[in-house]
Amino acid sequence: MARLPRLTVTDYPHHVILRGNNRQDIFKTPADFERMHELLLIHSQEQQVEVHSYVFMSNHLHLLLTPRVDQALPKMMQAVGRSYVRYFNQKHGRTGTLWEGRYRATLIQAERYLLACMVYIDLNPVRAHMVEQPLDYRWSSHSQYVGPRSDRLVTPHALYWALGNTPFSREAAYAELVQAGVARDQQSALINATLKAWALGDDAFMQQLEGQTTRRLLKGKAGRPFSKPKEQG
């Protein structure tokens, strides 16, 4: 069966996963992480893609991106992927492929899934038992959102700005979301949609999206909206 073309639509957020071939490490030294960060910064700016969130794990990475011009996302990912393989092979004395085929991606409904996706990305190192808290992990965008570090690669989404009227209130609200975690059904929806390359959103969103792409869309059950936990009284 022929593969469907990637579902990429301008001005919508996309969750992207890029894996090492046969789950091999794609980062071996701190310089490797730095190089990936540098390449993403260069090519996201060049192609007009906003990077809202990221995490670099040992054998894969996650990105949350919004392309602002047509074909920006695939062009950026192609440039980053090829440049990084050349760097990695030369540095580590190897040849051949590094990636597990094409990158995986899903287009998501921002209002329902963007904050959940950010939290899911931030918690990857915790789920992998690499650190106890996401702030302890260096190679992610988490510290950009809770205060300690300014990251040139990251462009906060409007939904993050809406969490509070001051930097402190936004950082506190987002930290609370991360501590609350992601519901299992939302986590499964994000991963399944990304691996299968379908859009993720409610019925109204899918109907709206159908008018902007000729590619088939999968209409699944919508997850619960992601919201700040209520205070206990």
NORVEN-V624996 format. One record per residue. RES is the residue in one letter. PSI is psi in whole degrees, 0 to 359 (NA if undefined). NEAR is the number of other ideal C-beta (glycine too) atoms within 8 Angstrom. D_LAST is the distance of its C-alpha to the last C-alpha in Angstrom with 2 decimals. Layout:
res=RES psi=PSI near=NEAR d_last=D_LAST
res=RES psi=PSI near=NEAR d_last=D_LAST
//
This chain:
res=M psi=131 near=2 d_last=55.23
res=A psi=144 near=3 d_last=55.05
res=R psi=141 near=4 d_last=51.83
res=L psi=148 near=8 d_last=49.92
res=P psi=152 near=5 d_last=49.87
res=R psi=144 near=9 d_last=46.67
res=L psi=103 near=14 d_last=44.11
res=T psi=123 near=11 d_last=43.65
res=V psi=131 near=9 d_last=42.82
res=T psi=140 near=9 d_last=42.75
res=D psi=12 near=6 d_last=39.52
res=Y psi=145 near=10 d_last=37.22
res=P psi=146 near=13 d_last=35.29
res=H psi=134 near=14 d_last=36.81
res=H psi=126 near=14 d_last=35.63
res=V psi=137 near=14 d_last=38.68
res=I psi=132 near=12 d_last=39.55
res=L psi=123 near=11 d_last=42.82
res=R psi=152 near=11 d_last=43.94
res=G psi=146 near=12 d_last=46.76
res=N psi=131 near=10 d_last=49.62
res=N psi=30 near=5 d_last=49.32
res=R psi=23 near=8 d_last=46.07
res=Q psi=157 near=8 d_last=48.15
res=D psi=137 near=7 d_last=46.72
res=I psi=354 near=14 d_last=46.88
res=F psi=126 near=11 d_last=45.88
res=K psi=333 near=5 d_last=47.78
res=T psi=162 near=7 d_last=47.64
res=P psi=326 near=5 d_last=45.45
res=A psi=329 near=7 d_last=48.15
res=D psi=315 near=12 d_last=47.51
res=F psi=316 near=12 d_last=43.87
res=E psi=320 near=8 d_last=45.01
res=R psi=319 near=11 d_last=47.68
res=M psi=317 near=13 d_last=45.35
res=H psi=316 near=11 d_last=43.05
res=E psi=316 near=8 d_last=46.14
res=L psi=320 near=13 d_last=47.49
res=L psi=320 near=13 d_last=44.28
res=L psi=312 near=10 d_last=44.18
res=I psi=308 near=8 d_last=47.83
res=H psi=334 near=14 d_last=47.88
res=S psi=320 near=14 d_last=44.54
res=Q psi=319 near=7 d_last=45.83
res=E psi=320 near=8 d_last=49.25
res=Q psi=0 near=13 d_last=48.06
res=Q psi=56 near=9 d_last=45.22
res=V psi=126 near=13 d_last=42.36
res=E psi=130 near=10 d_last=38.93
res=V psi=111 near=14 d_last=37.26
res=H psi=327 near=15 d_last=33.47
res=S psi=151 near=14 d_last=32.72
res=Y psi=158 near=14 d_last=34.85
res=V psi=135 near=15 d_last=35.15
res=F psi=110 near=10 d_last=38.49
res=M psi=177 near=12 d_last=38.59
res=S psi=322 near=6 d_last=41.77
res=N psi=11 near=9 d_last=43.18
res=H psi=171 near=11 d_last=41.29
res=L psi=156 near=11 d_last=39.27
res=H psi=142 near=14 d_last=36.62
res=L psi=147 near=11 d_last=36.67
res=L psi=114 near=15 d_last=34.66
res=L psi=151 near=14 d_last=37.21
res=T psi=112 near=11 d_last=38.09
res=P psi=139 near=17 d_last=41.86
res=R psi=351 near=9 d_last=43.09
res=V psi=160 near=8 d_last=46.66
res=D psi=136 near=5 d_last=48.35
res=Q psi=10 near=8 d_last=49.01
res=A psi=318 near=13 d_last=47.19
res=L psi=306 near=15 d_last=44.99
res=P psi=324 near=9 d_last=47.86
res=K psi=318 near=10 d_last=50.11
res=M psi=313 near=15 d_last=47.61
res=M psi=323 near=11 d_last=46.92
res=Q psi=315 near=8 d_last=50.66
res=A psi=316 near=12 d_last=51.50
res=V psi=313 near=12 d_last=48.83
res=G psi=313 near=11 d_last=49.73
res=R psi=317 near=8 d_last=53.44
res=S psi=321 near=10 d_last=53.26
res=Y psi=321 near=13 d_last=50.98
res=V psi=316 near=11 d_last=53.25
res=R psi=314 near=8 d_last=56.28
res=Y psi=310 near=10 d_last=54.59
res=F psi=315 near=13 d_last=53.25
res=N psi=318 near=12 d_last=56.55
res=Q psi=317 near=7 d_last=58.58
res=K psi=323 near=9 d_last=56.39
res=H psi=12 near=7 d_last=56.15
res=G psi=46 near=5 d_last=59.67
res=R psi=172 near=6 d_last=58.87
res=T psi=168 near=3 d_last=59.84
res=G psi=188 near=5 d_last=58.57
res=T psi=155 near=5 d_last=55.32
res=L psi=326 near=11 d_last=51.92
res=W psi=153 near=13 d_last=49.58
res=E psi=73 near=7 d_last=48.76
res=G psi=213 near=4 d_last=50.27
res=R psi=156 near=5 d_last=48.50
res=Y psi=152 near=9 d_last=45.02
res=R psi=144 near=11 d_last=42.40
res=A psi=149 near=14 d_last=40.29
res=T psi=143 near=15 d_last=38.03
res=L psi=131 near=12 d_last=37.22
res=I psi=152 near=17 d_last=33.54
res=Q psi=116 near=11 d_last=31.65
res=A psi=314 near=10 d_last=29.82
res=E psi=330 near=7 d_last=26.92
res=R psi=327 near=14 d_last=26.02
res=Y psi=350 near=16 d_last=27.21
res=L psi=311 near=15 d_last=27.97
res=L psi=322 near=10 d_last=24.76
res=A psi=321 near=15 d_last=24.58
res=C psi=319 near=14 d_last=28.20
res=M psi=315 near=14 d_last=27.68
res=V psi=317 near=14 d_last=25.02
res=Y psi=315 near=13 d_last=27.35
res=I psi=313 near=14 d_last=30.21
res=D psi=327 near=14 d_last=28.43
res=L psi=359 near=12 d_last=27.47
res=N psi=311 near=12 d_last=31.07
res=P psi=332 near=13 d_last=32.15
res=V psi=315 near=12 d_last=29.17
res=R psi=329 near=6 d_last=29.93
res=A psi=3 near=7 d_last=33.55
res=H psi=33 near=4 d_last=32.72
res=M psi=329 near=6 d_last=34.41
res=V psi=165 near=8 d_last=31.59
res=E psi=328 near=4 d_last=28.24
res=Q psi=145 near=6 d_last=26.53
res=P psi=333 near=12 d_last=27.78
res=L psi=342 near=8 d_last=28.44
res=D psi=350 near=7 d_last=31.01
res=Y psi=125 near=12 d_last=33.10
res=R psi=325 near=4 d_last=35.66
res=W psi=56 near=9 d_last=36.85
res=S psi=171 near=15 d_last=34.02
res=S psi=2 near=15 d_last=32.55
res=H psi=316 near=12 d_last=29.12
res=S psi=338 near=11 d_last=29.91
res=Q psi=325 near=10 d_last=30.89
res=Y psi=348 near=15 d_last=27.36
res=V psi=10 near=11 d_last=25.53
res=G psi=322 near=8 d_last=28.08
res=P psi=334 near=5 d_last=30.72
res=R psi=140 near=6 d_last=33.52
res=S psi=127 near=4 d_last=35.15
res=D psi=115 near=8 d_last=36.69
res=R psi=336 near=5 d_last=39.56
res=L psi=333 near=10 d_last=39.33
res=V psi=133 near=12 d_last=35.85
res=T psi=107 near=6 d_last=35.25
res=P psi=141 near=8 d_last=31.56
res=H psi=158 near=12 d_last=30.90
res=A psi=328 near=5 d_last=29.71
res=L psi=332 near=10 d_last=26.41
res=Y psi=315 near=13 d_last=25.73
res=W psi=329 near=8 d_last=26.67
res=A psi=353 near=5 d_last=24.25
res=L psi=342 near=10 d_last=21.23
res=G psi=165 near=10 d_last=21.51
res=N psi=349 near=3 d_last=23.95
res=T psi=159 near=6 d_last=24.97
res=P psi=318 near=7 d_last=26.04
res=F psi=316 near=8 d_last=23.35
res=S psi=323 near=10 d_last=20.50
res=R psi=316 near=13 d_last=22.19
res=E psi=317 near=12 d_last=22.73
res=A psi=317 near=9 d_last=19.16
res=A psi=319 near=11 d_last=17.91
res=Y psi=319 near=13 d_last=20.67
res=A psi=324 near=10 d_last=20.16
res=E psi=320 near=10 d_last=16.59
res=L psi=318 near=12 d_last=18.23
res=V psi=318 near=13 d_last=20.84
res=Q psi=327 near=6 d_last=18.62
res=A psi=333 near=8 d_last=16.91
res=G psi=187 near=7 d_last=20.49
res=V psi=133 near=11 d_last=22.28
res=A psi=147 near=10 d_last=22.05
res=R psi=322 near=6 d_last=25.27
res=D psi=325 near=8 d_last=26.54
res=Q psi=319 near=14 d_last=26.25
res=Q psi=315 near=11 d_last=27.97
res=S psi=319 near=8 d_last=30.70
res=A psi=317 near=12 d_last=31.18
res=L psi=313 near=17 d_last=31.67
res=I psi=314 near=8 d_last=34.13
res=N psi=316 near=8 d_last=36.06
res=A psi=321 near=16 d_last=36.53
res=T psi=314 near=13 d_last=37.68
res=L psi=331 near=8 d_last=40.13
res=K psi=357 near=8 d_last=41.53
res=A psi=35 near=11 d_last=41.71
res=W psi=161 near=10 d_last=40.01
res=A psi=158 near=14 d_last=37.71
res=L psi=117 near=12 d_last=34.00
res=G psi=181 near=11 d_last=32.15
res=D psi=177 near=8 d_last=31.61
res=D psi=319 near=7 d_last=34.60
res=A psi=320 near=6 d_last=34.69
res=F psi=316 near=11 d_last=34.73
res=M psi=321 near=12 d_last=37.48
res=Q psi=320 near=8 d_last=39.55
res=Q psi=319 near=8 d_last=39.30
res=L psi=328 near=14 d_last=40.30
res=E psi=332 near=8 d_last=43.30
res=G psi=355 near=5 d_last=44.96
res=Q psi=1 near=6 d_last=44.94
res=T psi=148 near=8 d_last=46.42
res=T psi=355 near=2 d_last=49.18
res=R psi=147 near=7 d_last=47.71
res=R psi=145 near=4 d_last=46.21
res=L psi=150 near=11 d_last=42.43
res=L psi=123 near=8 d_last=40.46
res=K psi=103 near=5 d_last=38.15
res=G psi=184 near=8 d_last=35.53
res=K psi=135 near=3 d_last=32.19
res=A psi=143 near=7 d_last=29.60
res=G psi=174 near=11 d_last=26.51
res=R psi=143 near=6 d_last=22.96
res=P psi=145 near=6 d_last=22.27
res=F psi=122 near=12 d_last=20.73
res=S psi=162 near=4 d_last=17.63
res=K psi=134 near=8 d_last=15.12
res=P psi=142 near=7 d_last=12.19
res=K psi=145 near=4 d_last=8.93
res=E psi=142 near=4 d_last=6.26
res=Q psi=127 near=3 d_last=3.77
res=G psi=NA near=2 d_last=0.00
//
